[in-house]
């Protein structure tokens, strides 16, 4: 009898511990929406874009060519102007994305979730724009890569990323508003959503 009571108590304690570390329902639901509405369509668009750009201009030597431009700037004179512009746009976009990610540090996540001890980051680049990583992605992937590859088809397909990103921003902002409430609404009121000083 005693051992039965002990087992039930032990099971209850174990269940409480498991529930404490379980993902809250709203967070789980946001992660599922994120997969279906952002990750899968976003990857599909990116793969299609890269395949189209690859048909118009080989991307195999992209990093080698990029390093060549950095180490020997005079080599840019032999390239089409749009290719050089594309390279610079890609570098700028990548830099903005990395800056945003480093600023978030432990608050960064690949999916739409709120971590335990999650902090609302409003410093650095986040002082000017709420979604700098998406801004950088648009500059580098929607404009930089197609310009580098001189690919109009790649550019047109890459524009499909914009509504996908805007939808993800909506999901993130819903979750952040729910979690941080007035703090996030005040931050939202004084910053731009995607493009610093513009939108």
N, C-alpha and C positions, 0 to 999 in steps of 0.2 A: 504493500500500500504506500509506504513512505517513498520507495524508489519510484513508483508511478507518479507521485506528486512532484518529486524532484525532476523527473524527466520532462513533465509538462512545463514546470517553471523554467528549466533550461531551454526548452524549445521556444517558449515565449520570449526569453531574453535574446536568443539567437535571431528570432524574427524581427524584434525591435531593432537590433543592430543592423540587420540586412536592410530594413526599411529606411533607417537613418542614412545609409549610403546609396540608396536607390535614387535614380534620376527622377526628379519631379515630373508629373504627367505633362505639364505645359512645356517643359524643356524638351522632353522626349518627343512631343508632338512637333515642336519647332525643328528639331533635328531631322525628323522624317520629312517634313515639308521642304526643308533645305535640300535634302538629297534629291527629292522629286522635282522641285521647282528651280533649283540652281545647279547642283553638281552635275547631274546627268545631262540636261540640255546645254549647260555651259561647256562641258567637255566635248559634247557632240559638235557644237559650233566651232570650238577651237581646232578640233581635228580636221573638220571640213575646211576651215580657213587655211590651215597649214598645208593641207594637200593641194589646194588651189594655188597658193603662193608658190609651193614647190614645183608645180607644173609651169608656172610663168618664169620662175628664176630659182635655181637650186639653192636650198637653204643649208646644204651639207656643210659648207665652209663658213657659215655665219659667224661663229665664235672666233675662228681663225682670222677672218676678214676684220672683225671688230677689234681684235687685239692688234692686227696690223695697222689699223687706222690710229689707234691710241699710241702705239710705239713708234710709228713712222707717219706723222700727219701729212707729209708730202704725198703719200700714196693716194690720198683722197682726190687729188687732181685728176687721176685716171678713172675715177668712178662717175657715173651719172649723178647729177646734183640731187635728184630725188632719193637715190640710194643713201647718200650721205645724210640727208635730212632724216630719212627713216632710221638710220643708225642712231642719230642723236636723240630722236624721239623715243626710241626703245630704251636707251640709257637713262634718259630723264624719267620715263615711266617706271623703270626698274628701281631707280634710286628713290622715287617717291614711295613705291610699295615697300621697300626695305625700311625706309625711315618710319613709315606708319607702323610696320610690324615691330621694329625695335622699340618704338615709343610705347606700344601696348605691352610688350614684354610678357609677363606671366598671364596677362588678361587676354592674350591672343588665343583664338581657337579657329580651327578649320571649319567648324560648323556653328550654327546659331545656337549658342548655349550660354547660360550664366553659371560661372564657377562659384565654388564656395569662396567667400572673401573677395568676390569680384569688385573691382574698383572702376568707377567711371573716369576714364582718362580724358582730360581736357587740355593737357599741356602740349608743348611742341607744335607739330603740324596740326594736331587736333584742335588747337586754338583757332584755326582758320577754316577748317573743313571737317565735317563729321565722318567722312568716308574717304580718306586719302588713298587707301590701297586700291579702291575701285577706280578712283581718278587716275592713279598711276597705271592701272591695268588698261584703261581706255586709251591713254596716251601711247603706251608701249605696244599693245596688241592690236587695237583697232586702227591706229594711225601709223605707228612706227614700222611694224612688220610688213604690212601691205606696201608702204612707201619704199622700204628696202627692196622688196621683191618686184616693185613696179607692177603690182597686181591690183587691177580694179575689181576683179571678181573676189579676191581675198578681202578687199576693203568692204565691199557690199555685204558679204557674208558676215564679216566681223561686227557689223552694225547690229546684228541680231543679239549680240551680247548685251547691248545697252538696256533693252527692256528686261532681260534676265537679271542684270545687276540691280536695276531699279526695284524689281520685285524682291530681291534679297535684302536690299536696304529697308524696304517696308517691313519685312519679317523681323529684321534686327531691331528696328525702331519700335515696333510693337512690344517686343520682349524687354527692351531697355526701359521703355516708358512704364511698363508694368512693374519692373523691378526697382528702378530708381525714382519713379514718379516725378515730383516737382523739380528735383535736381536735374533730371534729364530734360524736362520741358523748358527749364530756364536755359540750359546749355543749347538746346535746339533753337530757341528764340534768338540767340546771339551768334549763331554760326550758320554757314552755308552747308547744304546737304552733300554736294558732290564736287562742285567747281569753286575754288576759293574766290570770294568777292562777287560771284556771279549767280550761282544756283546751288 
